Amino acid sequence: MTGRFQGNVFFGSNLSSAGAANASGDVFVANLNASDGTPLRAYRLGGNGQDEAFGISVSGTKIYTAGEFAETADFGAGVTTLNLT
């Protein structure tokens, strides 16, 4: 599942909370157990400006998230920062 949050969000007792890098909000992507909804893992995406998630798709082991970000955004390993022009 994917969505937007401000401040902190916590997915299950065994997962770390992810803090928004700014007051405008960041995007989260969370993987839940299909049988009981237990959180398996969660990730924060975003940067300095307002970030939004509009959709998510899974193909095998790959996860695709659609959305938008303003200014710069950090997407973790591999691509560290993207600048909008």
Buried (B, 14 or more C-beta within 10 A) or exposed (E): EBBBBEEEBEBBEEBEEBEBBBEBBBBBBBBBEEEEEEBEEBBBBBBBBBBBBEEBEEEEEEEEBEBEBBBBBBBEEEEEEEEEE
